[in-house]
Amino acid sequence: MNRGPQRRLSVEISGQCIHSDYEHRKERNILGIIEGSWLCPGKHRDLTVVGSKKSVVSDILQQTIKIYDSYIEEHDGQLTVIDKGKKEIKMEFKEPLRLELLDFIQSIKTGFKKC
């Protein structure tokens, strides 16, 4: 059963989208929320994925990934937070725009198109 989008909000100023919020429910009541905004103060480029047993936070600017091993269990009607710590993965810094341009040049040289 695909219940489809539940909520969508976009804010535009002078024809430019400055905030978009999208919520989607799928089978088994799985919820996905995607939010993008120009309204946040500061420069943020991150991705957070929250699962039933672990969560992952990726900071694109710092090029780090943190895996949180924490979740909630229910026993006899009581909720208990299980926190087994976190693991941080430091990525080798690579300039994203440079990589994109190098990939573009390589695709011109080889004629290869990525999907």
NURO-772126 format. One record per residue: residue number from 0; x, y, z of N, C-alpha, C, CB in turn. Coordinates in nm, 2 decimals. Atoms other than C-alpha are relative to their C-alpha. Glycine has a CB too. Layout:
// NURO-772126
+-----+--------+--------+--------+--------+--------+--------+--------+--------+--------+--------+--------+--------+
: num :    n_X :    n_Y :    n_Z :   ca_X :   ca_Y :   ca_Z :    c_X :    c_Y :    c_Z :   cb_X :   cb_Y :   cb_Z :
+-----+--------+--------+--------+--------+--------+--------+--------+--------+--------+--------+--------+--------+
: NUM :      X :      Y :      Z :      X :      Y :      Z :      X :      Y :      Z :      X :      Y :      Z :
...
+-----+--------+--------+--------+--------+--------+--------+--------+--------+--------+--------+--------+--------+
This chain:
// NURO-772126
+-----+--------+--------+--------+--------+--------+--------+--------+--------+--------+--------+--------+--------+
: num :    n_X :    n_Y :    n_Z :   ca_X :   ca_Y :   ca_Z :    c_X :    c_Y :    c_Z :   cb_X :   cb_Y :   cb_Z :
+-----+--------+--------+--------+--------+--------+--------+--------+--------+--------+--------+--------+--------+
:   0 :   0.08 :  -0.12 :   0.00 :   0.00 :   0.00 :   0.00 :   0.09 :   0.12 :   0.00 :  -0.09 :   0.00 :   0.12 :
:   1 :  -0.08 :  -0.13 :   0.01 :   0.16 :   0.33 :  -0.11 :  -0.09 :   0.11 :   0.03 :   0.06 :   0.01 :  -0.14 :
:   2 :   0.09 :  -0.11 :  -0.04 :   0.00 :   0.61 :   0.08 :   0.03 :   0.13 :  -0.06 :   0.00 :   0.01 :   0.15 :
:   3 :  -0.04 :  -0.12 :   0.07 :   0.19 :   0.88 :  -0.12 :   0.04 :   0.11 :   0.09 :  -0.12 :   0.04 :  -0.09 :
:   4 :  -0.05 :  -0.11 :  -0.09 :   0.30 :   1.22 :   0.00 :  -0.11 :   0.04 :   0.09 :   0.04 :   0.12 :  -0.09 :
:   5 :   0.09 :  -0.05 :  -0.10 :   0.14 :   1.34 :   0.31 :   0.00 :   0.15 :   0.01 :   0.03 :  -0.06 :   0.14 :
:   6 :  -0.01 :  -0.14 :  -0.02 :   0.27 :   1.70 :   0.32 :   0.11 :   0.05 :  -0.09 :   0.03 :   0.03 :   0.14 :
:   7 :  -0.10 :  -0.06 :   0.08 :   0.46 :   1.93 :   0.09 :  -0.02 :   0.15 :   0.02 :  -0.01 :  -0.04 :  -0.15 :
:   8 :   0.00 :  -0.14 :  -0.02 :   0.55 :   2.29 :   0.16 :   0.12 :   0.06 :  -0.08 :   0.01 :   0.04 :   0.15 :
:   9 :  -0.10 :  -0.07 :   0.07 :   0.75 :   2.53 :  -0.06 :  -0.02 :   0.15 :   0.02 :   0.01 :  -0.04 :  -0.15 :
:  10 :   0.01 :  -0.15 :  -0.02 :   0.83 :   2.90 :   0.00 :   0.08 :   0.06 :  -0.11 :   0.05 :   0.04 :   0.14 :
:  11 :  -0.07 :  -0.07 :   0.11 :   0.93 :   3.12 :  -0.30 :   0.00 :   0.15 :   0.03 :  -0.06 :  -0.04 :  -0.13 :
:  12 :  -0.01 :  -0.14 :   0.00 :   1.05 :   3.47 :  -0.31 :   0.06 :   0.04 :  -0.13 :   0.10 :   0.05 :   0.12 :
:  13 :  -0.04 :  -0.04 :   0.14 :   1.08 :   3.64 :  -0.65 :   0.03 :  -0.12 :  -0.09 :   0.13 :   0.09 :   0.01 :
:  14 :  -0.01 :   0.12 :   0.09 :   1.03 :   3.30 :  -0.82 :   0.11 :  -0.10 :   0.04 :   0.03 :   0.05 :  -0.13 :
:  15 :  -0.10 :   0.09 :  -0.04 :   1.32 :   3.14 :  -0.63 :  -0.04 :  -0.08 :   0.12 :   0.14 :   0.07 :   0.02 :
:  16 :   0.04 :   0.08 :  -0.12 :   1.25 :   2.85 :  -0.39 :   0.11 :   0.02 :   0.10 :  -0.01 :  -0.15 :  -0.04 :
:  17 :  -0.09 :  -0.02 :  -0.11 :   1.41 :   2.93 :  -0.06 :  -0.02 :  -0.11 :   0.11 :  -0.01 :   0.14 :   0.06 :
:  18 :   0.02 :   0.10 :  -0.10 :   1.26 :   2.65 :   0.15 :  -0.10 :  -0.11 :  -0.06 :  -0.06 :   0.05 :   0.13 :
:  19 :   0.09 :   0.11 :   0.05 :   1.11 :   2.31 :   0.06 :   0.00 :  -0.11 :   0.10 :   0.05 :  -0.06 :  -0.14 :
:  20 :   0.02 :   0.10 :  -0.10 :   0.97 :   2.05 :   0.30 :  -0.09 :  -0.11 :  -0.06 :  -0.05 :   0.06 :   0.13 :
:  21 :   0.07 :   0.11 :   0.06 :   0.85 :   1.71 :   0.18 :  -0.01 :  -0.12 :   0.09 :   0.06 :  -0.04 :  -0.14 :
:  22 :   0.02 :   0.12 :  -0.08 :   0.71 :   1.42 :   0.38 :  -0.07 :  -0.11 :  -0.08 :  -0.08 :   0.04 :   0.13 :
:  23 :   0.05 :   0.11 :   0.08 :   0.64 :   1.08 :   0.23 :  -0.02 :  -0.12 :   0.08 :   0.09 :  -0.02 :  -0.13 :
:  24 :   0.02 :   0.13 :  -0.07 :   0.49 :   0.76 :   0.37 :  -0.01 :  -0.11 :  -0.10 :  -0.13 :   0.01 :   0.10 :
:  25 :   0.00 :   0.12 :   0.09 :   0.54 :   0.42 :   0.21 :  -0.06 :  -0.11 :   0.08 :   0.14 :  -0.03 :  -0.05 :
:  26 :   0.05 :   0.12 :  -0.06 :   0.44 :   0.07 :   0.29 :   0.05 :  -0.02 :   0.14 :   0.03 :  -0.13 :  -0.08 :
:  27 :  -0.04 :   0.03 :  -0.14 :   0.46 :  -0.05 :   0.66 :   0.03 :   0.13 :   0.08 :   0.13 :  -0.08 :   0.00 :
:  28 :  -0.01 :  -0.13 :  -0.07 :   0.43 :   0.32 :   0.76 :   0.14 :   0.05 :   0.02 :  -0.07 :  -0.02 :   0.14 :
:  29 :  -0.14 :  -0.06 :   0.00 :   0.79 :   0.41 :   0.68 :  -0.01 :   0.14 :  -0.04 :   0.09 :  -0.08 :  -0.10 :
:  30 :   0.01 :  -0.14 :   0.02 :   0.83 :   0.78 :   0.70 :   0.13 :   0.06 :  -0.06 :  -0.04 :   0.08 :   0.12 :
:  31 :  -0.12 :  -0.06 :   0.05 :   1.08 :   0.98 :   0.49 :  -0.03 :   0.15 :  -0.01 :   0.04 :  -0.05 :  -0.14 :
:  32 :   0.01 :  -0.15 :   0.00 :   1.13 :   1.36 :   0.53 :   0.12 :   0.06 :  -0.07 :  -0.02 :   0.06 :   0.14 :
:  33 :  -0.11 :  -0.07 :   0.07 :   1.34 :   1.57 :   0.29 :  -0.03 :   0.15 :   0.02 :   0.00 :  -0.04 :  -0.15 :
:  34 :   0.02 :  -0.14 :  -0.02 :   1.40 :   1.93 :   0.38 :   0.12 :   0.07 :  -0.05 :  -0.02 :   0.03 :   0.15 :
:  35 :  -0.10 :  -0.08 :   0.05 :   1.60 :   2.19 :   0.20 :  -0.03 :   0.14 :   0.02 :   0.03 :  -0.03 :  -0.15 :
:  36 :   0.03 :  -0.14 :  -0.03 :   1.63 :   2.56 :   0.29 :   0.12 :   0.09 :  -0.02 :  -0.06 :   0.01 :   0.14 :
:  37 :  -0.09 :  -0.11 :   0.00 :   1.81 :   2.88 :   0.22 :  -0.01 :   0.08 :   0.12 :  -0.01 :   0.08 :  -0.13 :
:  38 :   0.03 :  -0.09 :  -0.12 :   1.67 :   3.02 :   0.54 :   0.09 :  -0.03 :   0.12 :  -0.14 :  -0.02 :   0.04 :
:  39 :  -0.09 :   0.04 :  -0.11 :   1.91 :   2.84 :   0.78 :   0.12 :   0.10 :   0.01 :   0.05 :  -0.14 :  -0.01 :
:  40 :  -0.12 :  -0.09 :  -0.01 :   2.17 :   3.08 :   0.92 :   0.13 :  -0.09 :  -0.01 :   0.00 :   0.08 :   0.13 :
:  41 :  -0.13 :   0.07 :   0.01 :   2.53 :   2.97 :   0.84 :   0.00 :  -0.09 :  -0.12 :   0.02 :  -0.08 :   0.13 :
:  42 :  -0.02 :   0.09 :   0.11 :   2.66 :   2.72 :   0.59 :  -0.01 :  -0.14 :   0.04 :   0.13 :   0.03 :  -0.08 :
:  43 :   0.02 :   0.14 :  -0.04 :   2.52 :   2.37 :   0.64 :  -0.02 :  -0.09 :  -0.12 :  -0.12 :  -0.01 :   0.09 :
:  44 :   0.02 :   0.11 :   0.10 :   2.56 :   2.07 :   0.41 :   0.01 :  -0.13 :   0.07 :   0.11 :   0.02 :  -0.12 :
:  45 :   0.00 :   0.13 :  -0.07 :   2.45 :   1.76 :   0.59 :  -0.11 :  -0.09 :  -0.04 :   0.00 :   0.03 :   0.15 :
:  46 :   0.10 :   0.10 :   0.03 :   2.25 :   1.45 :   0.55 :  -0.01 :  -0.09 :   0.13 :   0.04 :  -0.09 :  -0.12 :
:  47 :   0.03 :   0.09 :  -0.11 :   2.09 :   1.26 :   0.84 :  -0.10 :  -0.11 :  -0.03 :  -0.05 :   0.09 :   0.12 :
:  48 :   0.09 :   0.11 :   0.03 :   1.94 :   0.92 :   0.81 :  -0.03 :  -0.07 :   0.14 :   0.06 :  -0.10 :  -0.10 :
:  49 :   0.04 :   0.06 :  -0.13 :   1.75 :   0.78 :   1.12 :  -0.07 :  -0.13 :  -0.03 :  -0.08 :   0.10 :   0.08 :
:  50 :   0.06 :   0.13 :   0.01 :   1.68 :   0.41 :   1.13 :  -0.05 :  -0.05 :   0.13 :   0.10 :  -0.10 :  -0.06 :
:  51 :   0.05 :   0.05 :  -0.13 :   1.52 :   0.19 :   1.39 :   0.11 :  -0.05 :   0.09 :  -0.10 :  -0.12 :  -0.03 :
:  52 :  -0.11 :   0.05 :  -0.08 :   1.86 :   0.06 :   1.51 :   0.12 :   0.09 :   0.00 :   0.04 :  -0.14 :  -0.04 :
:  53 :  -0.12 :  -0.09 :   0.01 :   2.12 :   0.31 :   1.40 :  -0.04 :   0.12 :  -0.08 :   0.12 :  -0.07 :  -0.07 :
:  54 :   0.02 :  -0.12 :   0.07 :   2.15 :   0.66 :   1.27 :   0.13 :   0.04 :  -0.06 :  -0.06 :   0.11 :   0.09 :
:  55 :  -0.12 :  -0.05 :   0.06 :   2.40 :   0.82 :   1.03 :  -0.01 :   0.15 :  -0.03 :   0.03 :  -0.08 :  -0.14 :
:  56 :  -0.01 :  -0.14 :   0.03 :   2.50 :   1.18 :   1.01 :   0.12 :   0.03 :  -0.08 :   0.00 :   0.09 :   0.14 :
:  57 :  -0.11 :  -0.03 :   0.08 :   2.71 :   1.30 :   0.73 :   0.01 :   0.15 :  -0.02 :  -0.02 :  -0.06 :  -0.15 :
:  58 :  -0.03 :  -0.14 :   0.02 :   2.87 :   1.65 :   0.73 :   0.08 :   0.02 :  -0.13 :   0.08 :   0.06 :   0.13 :
:  59 :  -0.07 :  -0.01 :   0.13 :   2.95 :   1.73 :   0.37 :   0.11 :   0.10 :   0.00 :  -0.11 :   0.04 :  -0.11 :
:  60 :  -0.11 :  -0.10 :  -0.01 :   3.16 :   2.04 :   0.45 :   0.12 :  -0.06 :   0.07 :  -0.05 :   0.12 :   0.07 :
:  61 :  -0.11 :   0.06 :  -0.07 :   3.37 :   1.86 :   0.70 :   0.05 :  -0.13 :  -0.05 :  -0.03 :  -0.01 :   0.15 :
:  62 :  -0.02 :   0.13 :   0.06 :   3.36 :   1.54 :   0.50 :   0.02 :  -0.11 :   0.11 :   0.12 :   0.00 :  -0.09 :
:  63 :   0.00 :   0.10 :  -0.11 :   3.28 :   1.32 :   0.81 :  -0.13 :  -0.07 :  -0.01 :   0.02 :   0.07 :   0.14 :
:  64 :   0.11 :   0.09 :  -0.01 :   3.04 :   1.04 :   0.87 :   0.00 :  -0.05 :   0.15 :  -0.01 :  -0.11 :  -0.10 :
:  65 :   0.01 :   0.05 :  -0.13 :   2.91 :   0.96 :   1.22 :  -0.11 :  -0.11 :   0.00 :  -0.03 :   0.11 :   0.11 :
:  66 :   0.10 :   0.11 :  -0.01 :   2.73 :   0.63 :   1.29 :  -0.04 :  -0.01 :   0.14 :   0.05 :  -0.13 :  -0.06 :
:  67 :   0.05 :   0.01 :  -0.14 :   2.52 :   0.63 :   1.61 :  -0.07 :  -0.13 :   0.02 :  -0.09 :   0.12 :   0.03 :
:  68 :   0.06 :   0.13 :  -0.03 :   2.44 :   0.29 :   1.75 :  -0.09 :   0.02 :   0.12 :   0.11 :  -0.10 :   0.03 :
:  69 :   0.10 :  -0.02 :  -0.11 :   2.14 :   0.39 :   1.96 :  -0.14 :  -0.01 :  -0.05 :   0.02 :   0.14 :   0.06 :
:  70 :   0.13 :   0.02 :   0.03 :   1.78 :   0.30 :   1.96 :  -0.09 :  -0.02 :   0.12 :  -0.01 :  -0.13 :  -0.09 :
:  71 :   0.09 :   0.01 :  -0.11 :   1.47 :   0.25 :   2.17 :  -0.06 :  -0.14 :   0.00 :  -0.11 :   0.11 :   0.00 :
:  72 :   0.06 :   0.14 :  -0.02 :   1.35 :  -0.09 :   2.31 :  -0.12 :   0.02 :   0.10 :   0.10 :  -0.10 :   0.05 :
:  73 :   0.11 :   0.00 :  -0.09 :   1.02 :  -0.16 :   2.48 :  -0.01 :  -0.13 :   0.08 :  -0.14 :   0.02 :  -0.08 :
:  74 :   0.02 :   0.12 :  -0.08 :   0.99 :  -0.40 :   2.77 :  -0.11 :   0.03 :   0.11 :   0.14 :  -0.03 :   0.07 :
:  75 :   0.11 :  -0.01 :  -0.09 :   0.67 :  -0.44 :   2.97 :  -0.06 :   0.14 :   0.00 :   0.05 :  -0.04 :   0.14 :
:  76 :   0.06 :  -0.13 :   0.01 :   0.54 :  -0.11 :   2.84 :   0.09 :   0.12 :   0.03 :  -0.12 :   0.01 :   0.09 :
:  77 :  -0.10 :  -0.10 :  -0.03 :   0.85 :   0.08 :   2.94 :   0.10 :   0.02 :  -0.12 :   0.08 :  -0.03 :   0.13 :
:  78 :  -0.10 :  -0.03 :   0.11 :   1.07 :   0.25 :   2.68 :   0.13 :   0.02 :   0.06 :  -0.05 :   0.12 :  -0.08 :
:  79 :  -0.13 :  -0.01 :  -0.05 :   1.44 :   0.22 :   2.73 :   0.09 :   0.04 :  -0.12 :   0.05 :  -0.13 :   0.06 :
:  80 :  -0.10 :  -0.04 :   0.10 :   1.71 :   0.41 :   2.53 :   0.12 :  -0.09 :   0.01 :   0.03 :   0.15 :   0.01 :
:  81 :  -0.12 :   0.08 :   0.00 :   1.99 :   0.18 :   2.43 :   0.11 :   0.08 :  -0.08 :  -0.02 :  -0.15 :  -0.07 :
:  82 :  -0.11 :  -0.08 :   0.07 :   2.31 :   0.38 :   2.35 :   0.13 :  -0.08 :   0.01 :   0.01 :   0.14 :   0.07 :
:  83 :  -0.13 :   0.07 :   0.01 :   2.61 :   0.18 :   2.23 :   0.11 :   0.08 :  -0.05 :  -0.02 :  -0.13 :  -0.08 :
:  84 :  -0.11 :  -0.09 :   0.04 :   2.81 :   0.49 :   2.14 :  -0.01 :   0.03 :  -0.15 :   0.13 :  -0.06 :   0.02 :
:  85 :  -0.01 :  -0.04 :   0.14 :   2.91 :   0.63 :   1.80 :   0.14 :  -0.03 :  -0.05 :  -0.04 :   0.15 :  -0.01 :
:  86 :  -0.12 :   0.02 :   0.08 :   3.17 :   0.57 :   1.54 :   0.02 :   0.11 :  -0.10 :   0.01 :  -0.14 :  -0.07 :
:  87 :  -0.02 :  -0.11 :   0.09 :   3.32 :   0.86 :   1.35 :   0.10 :  -0.05 :  -0.11 :   0.05 :   0.13 :   0.07 :
:  88 :  -0.09 :   0.04 :   0.12 :   3.47 :   0.80 :   1.00 :   0.04 :   0.14 :  -0.06 :  -0.08 :  -0.09 :  -0.10 :
:  89 :  -0.05 :  -0.12 :   0.06 :   3.69 :   1.08 :   0.88 :   0.04 :  -0.03 :  -0.14 :   0.13 :   0.06 :   0.08 :
:  90 :  -0.02 :   0.03 :   0.14 :   3.70 :   1.10 :   0.51 :   0.13 :   0.09 :  -0.05 :  -0.12 :   0.04 :  -0.09 :
:  91 :  -0.11 :  -0.08 :   0.06 :   4.01 :   1.22 :   0.31 :  -0.06 :   0.11 :  -0.07 :   0.09 :  -0.09 :  -0.10 :
:  92 :   0.06 :  -0.12 :   0.06 :   3.93 :   1.58 :   0.21 :   0.03 :   0.00 :  -0.15 :   0.05 :   0.12 :   0.07 :
:  93 :  -0.01 :  -0.02 :   0.15 :   3.87 :   1.62 :  -0.16 :  -0.10 :   0.11 :  -0.03 :  -0.03 :  -0.14 :  -0.07 :
:  94 :   0.08 :  -0.12 :   0.04 :   3.74 :   1.94 :  -0.31 :  -0.11 :  -0.05 :  -0.10 :   0.09 :   0.11 :  -0.07 :
:  95 :   0.11 :   0.05 :   0.08 :   3.39 :   1.85 :  -0.45 :  -0.01 :   0.06 :  -0.14 :  -0.13 :   0.02 :   0.07 :
:  96 :   0.01 :  -0.07 :   0.13 :   3.39 :   2.11 :  -0.73 :   0.12 :  -0.05 :  -0.09 :   0.01 :   0.15 :   0.01 :
:  97 :  -0.12 :   0.05 :   0.08 :   3.74 :   1.99 :  -0.85 :  -0.03 :  -0.14 :  -0.05 :   0.13 :   0.00 :   0.09 :
:  98 :   0.04 :   0.13 :   0.04 :   3.62 :   1.63 :  -0.85 :  -0.10 :   0.00 :  -0.11 :  -0.04 :  -0.08 :   0.12 :
:  99 :   0.11 :  -0.01 :   0.10 :   3.31 :   1.72 :  -1.05 :   0.06 :   0.04 :  -0.13 :  -0.11 :   0.10 :   0.05 :
: 100 :  -0.06 :  -0.05 :   0.12 :   3.52 :   1.91 :  -1.30 :   0.09 :  -0.10 :  -0.07 :   0.07 :   0.13 :   0.02 :
: 101 :  -0.09 :   0.11 :   0.05 :   3.77 :   1.63 :  -1.34 :  -0.08 :  -0.11 :  -0.06 :   0.09 :  -0.06 :   0.11 :
: 102 :   0.09 :   0.10 :   0.05 :   3.49 :   1.38 :  -1.39 :  -0.07 :   0.05 :  -0.13 :  -0.12 :  -0.03 :   0.10 :
: 103 :   0.06 :  -0.05 :   0.12 :   3.33 :   1.61 :  -1.65 :   0.10 :   0.00 :  -0.12 :  -0.04 :   0.15 :   0.02 :
: 104 :  -0.10 :   0.01 :   0.10 :   3.66 :   1.64 :  -1.84 :   0.03 :  -0.14 :  -0.05 :   0.13 :   0.06 :   0.05 :
: 105 :  -0.02 :   0.14 :   0.04 :   3.71 :   1.26 :  -1.83 :  -0.11 :  -0.05 :  -0.08 :   0.01 :  -0.08 :   0.13 :
: 106 :   0.11 :   0.05 :   0.08 :   3.36 :   1.20 :  -1.96 :   0.01 :   0.06 :  -0.15 :  -0.13 :   0.04 :   0.06 :
: 107 :  -0.02 :  -0.06 :   0.14 :   3.44 :   1.44 :  -2.26 :   0.10 :  -0.08 :  -0.07 :   0.03 :   0.15 :   0.01 :
: 108 :  -0.11 :   0.07 :   0.07 :   3.76 :   1.26 :  -2.33 :  -0.04 :  -0.14 :  -0.04 :   0.12 :  -0.01 :   0.10 :
: 109 :   0.03 :   0.14 :   0.03 :   3.61 :   0.91 :  -2.32 :  -0.14 :  -0.02 :  -0.06 :   0.00 :  -0.08 :   0.13 :
: 110 :   0.14 :   0.01 :   0.05 :   3.25 :   0.99 :  -2.43 :  -0.09 :  -0.08 :   0.09 :   0.00 :  -0.07 :  -0.13 :
: 111 :   0.08 :   0.08 :  -0.10 :   3.12 :   0.81 :  -2.12 :  -0.10 :   0.09 :   0.07 :   0.09 :  -0.07 :   0.11 :
: 112 :   0.10 :  -0.07 :  -0.07 :   2.79 :   0.93 :  -1.98 :  -0.05 :  -0.08 :   0.12 :  -0.12 :   0.03 :  -0.10 :
: 113 :   0.05 :   0.06 :  -0.12 :   2.69 :   0.85 :  -1.63 :  -0.15 :   0.03 :   0.01 :   0.07 :   0.05 :   0.13 :
: 114 :   0.15 :  -0.02 :  -0.02 :   2.32 :   0.80 :  -1.54 :  -0.03 :   0.05 :   0.13 :  -0.07 :  -0.14 :  -0.02 :
+-----+--------+--------+--------+--------+--------+--------+--------+--------+--------+--------+--------+--------+
